[in-house]
């Protein structure tokens, strides 16, 4: 089967995020399918962007054909980023017939964080008589007005809403990452039988190949031997709500509990300054580690904190990469996000805590600390077994194609 996978921000292990298109496509290639990812030449998510001279420049990564569209660069979420979206989608829409004739797709997947790509996908699918699958990562345009503060009547929001409705109405199947998004999509024109929830996952082999941590990290963890380590890994941005972790560390009375925050972001300097000013001595900040070093890092934690700023969008559920990584590593989770039932509760691999109640966060951390090693390991194993059974990319890729 020939699969054309449209994802403006698609990456790879070498380039960096986002990883989902790569991991799914790699599994489909192993199954014997031909997969072509069409992406933009620039993404703010990648560590390394491809060098592209012309539209439709190609390279092959692990059997996946990557095709690049020149979109131009941008910073932030302003007009320049919007222009790259329009360039990406317009070029694919304009060349839809050529794409259909050249690569003869049986399946066209529109998979991006914004719904404008539906028009190009529908057109390519029409010319090639292929199935059109719409894959929803983020809830646009709801993100724009619920988080970004834009008016629902803003022309850009209206344009996105029309595109979203068109995608739901015209797709053959819809794959949603967020588990509780079905009713919203049905309300916007999706036939219920077209819906399936296929979340993110992990490549379990990565958790069996342990890479050594940087010297700075190893030194700190050696100093903390015998302590109960509450870990956080990931971005240090406003959206990550890391002041909650500082508040928790400041108020916890147990001297044997230490908090280690690994990562980087615009908030990190301020957080370090706050910790020093308020003499929060049980918290340590470390630089980020590479993706391949994450499993080794997680081995050093006794439990993992996941925090985020309150958002109405969490009513659609959680699909956070760090949640799957933590579960795969067999570590208990304390998730401080208001959301309907999550994998953490479903598979009994940790606790949900109230983000407005520091005492509740401390209570959940202490509950894990007070467990015997056997009990704590059982909690972690619940999450690990759930990943092995349901959330490896091998299983997710198979589920995706079976649904098609």
VENGICOR-V357009 format. One record per residue. N is the residue number from 1. RES is the residue in three letters. PSI is psi in whole degrees, -180 to 180 (* if undefined). Layout:
n	res	psi
N	RES	PSI
N	RES	PSI
This chain:
n	res	psi
1	UNK	140
2	UNK	122
3	UNK	126
4	UNK	122
5	UNK	106
6	UNK	118
7	UNK	106
8	UNK	-39
9	UNK	17
10	UNK	140
11	UNK	-158
12	UNK	170
13	UNK	-36
14	UNK	-42
15	UNK	-32
16	UNK	-173
17	UNK	154
18	UNK	152
19	UNK	-24
20	UNK	-49
21	UNK	-40
22	UNK	-50
23	UNK	-43
24	UNK	-46
25	UNK	-39
26	UNK	-40
27	UNK	-39
28	UNK	-36
29	UNK	-41
30	UNK	-31
31	UNK	-8
32	UNK	9
33	UNK	156
34	UNK	122
35	UNK	131
36	UNK	117
37	UNK	126
38	UNK	118
39	UNK	172
40	UNK	154
41	UNK	-13
42	UNK	137
43	UNK	137
44	UNK	-14
45	UNK	-23
46	UNK	150
47	UNK	-29
48	UNK	123
49	UNK	148
50	UNK	151
51	UNK	114
52	UNK	124
53	UNK	-36
54	UNK	155
55	UNK	141
56	UNK	19
57	UNK	146
58	UNK	155
59	UNK	159
60	UNK	126
61	UNK	113
62	UNK	42
63	UNK	-7
64	UNK	131
65	UNK	114
66	UNK	131
67	UNK	129
68	UNK	137
69	UNK	133
70	UNK	121
71	UNK	-18
72	UNK	164
73	UNK	167
74	UNK	166
75	UNK	138
76	UNK	-162
77	UNK	34
78	UNK	-154
79	UNK	-39
80	UNK	-39
81	UNK	-42
82	UNK	-39
83	UNK	-39
84	UNK	-34
85	UNK	-48
86	UNK	-39
87	UNK	-47
88	UNK	-51
89	UNK	-42
90	UNK	-42
91	UNK	-40
92	UNK	-40
93	UNK	-45
94	UNK	-37
95	UNK	18
96	UNK	-43
97	UNK	-41
98	UNK	-43
99	UNK	-44
100	UNK	-44
101	UNK	-35
102	UNK	-45
103	UNK	-8
104	UNK	59
105	UNK	144
106	UNK	-26
107	UNK	134
108	UNK	123
109	UNK	120
110	UNK	113
111	UNK	91
112	UNK	175
113	UNK	0
114	UNK	149
115	UNK	0
116	UNK	-24
117	UNK	-9
118	UNK	-36
119	UNK	-43
120	UNK	-43
121	UNK	-43
122	UNK	-40
123	UNK	-44
124	UNK	-44
125	UNK	-38
126	UNK	-47
127	UNK	-32
128	UNK	-1
129	UNK	40
130	UNK	164
131	UNK	140
132	UNK	117
133	UNK	127
134	UNK	125
135	UNK	121
136	UNK	116
137	UNK	-58
138	UNK	154
139	UNK	79
140	UNK	142
141	UNK	7
142	UNK	-37
143	UNK	-37
144	UNK	-40
145	UNK	-24
146	UNK	-30
147	UNK	-45
148	UNK	-12
149	UNK	10
150	UNK	152
151	UNK	145
152	UNK	-19
153	UNK	1
154	UNK	136
155	UNK	-39
156	UNK	-41
157	UNK	-44
158	UNK	-41
159	UNK	-44
160	UNK	-37
161	UNK	-41
162	UNK	-42
163	UNK	-43
164	UNK	-47
165	UNK	-38
166	UNK	-41
167	UNK	-47
168	UNK	-37
169	UNK	-37
170	UNK	-9
171	UNK	154
172	UNK	-36
173	UNK	155
174	UNK	128
175	UNK	119
176	UNK	135
177	UNK	-34
178	UNK	125
179	UNK	-23
180	UNK	29
181	UNK	-4
182	UNK	-49
183	UNK	-40
184	UNK	-45
185	UNK	-39
186	UNK	-41
187	UNK	-22
188	UNK	20
189	UNK	0
190	UNK	136
191	UNK	130
192	UNK	-35
193	UNK	-12
194	UNK	-10
195	UNK	141
196	UNK	144
197	UNK	115
198	UNK	105
199	UNK	-177
200	UNK	174
201	UNK	-157
202	UNK	161
203	UNK	106
204	UNK	-28
205	UNK	-30
206	UNK	-27
207	UNK	-8
208	UNK	-12
209	UNK	96
210	UNK	125
211	UNK	141
212	UNK	141
213	UNK	159
214	UNK	156
215	UNK	-40
216	UNK	-42
217	UNK	-45
218	UNK	-40
219	UNK	-45
220	UNK	-46
221	UNK	-31
222	UNK	-39
223	UNK	-26
224	UNK	7
225	UNK	134
226	UNK	-11
227	UNK	160
228	UNK	114
229	UNK	119
230	UNK	117
231	UNK	151
232	UNK	138
233	UNK	140
234	UNK	-161
235	UNK	151
236	UNK	69
237	UNK	170
238	UNK	-39
239	UNK	-19
240	UNK	-10
241	UNK	48
242	UNK	-12
243	UNK	-28
244	UNK	-39
245	UNK	-40
246	UNK	-41
247	UNK	-40
248	UNK	-48
249	UNK	-37
250	UNK	-33
251	UNK	-11
252	UNK	139
253	UNK	-12
254	UNK	115
255	UNK	-16
256	UNK	-5
257	UNK	124
258	UNK	145
259	UNK	129
260	UNK	120
261	UNK	120
262	UNK	122
263	UNK	-166
264	UNK	168
265	UNK	175
266	UNK	-22
267	UNK	-8
268	UNK	-46
269	UNK	-42
270	UNK	-42
271	UNK	-42
272	UNK	-44
273	UNK	-41
274	UNK	-44
275	UNK	-40
276	UNK	-45
277	UNK	-40
278	UNK	4
279	UNK	47
280	UNK	90
281	UNK	-8
282	UNK	22
283	UNK	138
284	UNK	134
285	UNK	133
286	UNK	154
287	UNK	164
288	UNK	159
289	UNK	165
290	UNK	162
291	UNK	-39
292	UNK	-17
293	UNK	-7
294	UNK	-45
295	UNK	-40
296	UNK	-41
297	UNK	-46
298	UNK	-30
299	UNK	-26
300	UNK	-16
301	UNK	148
302	UNK	-31
303	UNK	164
304	UNK	132
305	UNK	133
306	UNK	119
307	UNK	157
308	UNK	152
309	UNK	144
310	UNK	139
311	UNK	134
312	UNK	-21
313	UNK	-19
314	UNK	-8
315	UNK	-20
316	UNK	-5
317	UNK	177
318	UNK	139
319	UNK	60
320	UNK	127
321	UNK	-38
322	UNK	-26
323	UNK	-46
324	UNK	-39
325	UNK	-44
326	UNK	-43
327	UNK	-43
328	UNK	-32
329	UNK	-5
330	UNK	35
331	UNK	139
332	UNK	148
333	UNK	139
334	UNK	110
335	UNK	121
336	UNK	65
337	UNK	134
338	UNK	112
339	UNK	152
340	UNK	175
341	UNK	130
342	UNK	175
343	UNK	-29
344	UNK	-42
345	UNK	-43
346	UNK	-41
347	UNK	6
348	UNK	56
349	UNK	19
350	UNK	-157
351	UNK	149
352	UNK	139
353	UNK	152
354	UNK	118
355	UNK	-12
356	UNK	6
357	UNK	97
358	UNK	-37
359	UNK	-35
360	UNK	-39
361	UNK	-46
362	UNK	-41
363	UNK	-43
364	UNK	-38
365	UNK	-46
366	UNK	-31
367	UNK	-40
368	UNK	-41
369	UNK	-37
370	UNK	-9
371	UNK	155
372	UNK	163
373	UNK	-39
374	UNK	-45
375	UNK	-43
376	UNK	-41
377	UNK	-36
378	UNK	-39
379	UNK	-46
380	UNK	-40
381	UNK	-30
382	UNK	-45
383	UNK	-42
384	UNK	-43
385	UNK	-35
386	UNK	-40
387	UNK	-48
388	UNK	-40
389	UNK	-35
390	UNK	-21
391	UNK	27
392	UNK	152
393	UNK	-25
394	UNK	-46
395	UNK	-41
396	UNK	-40
397	UNK	-39
398	UNK	-43
399	UNK	-40
400	UNK	-53
401	UNK	-35
402	UNK	-37
403	UNK	-40
404	UNK	*
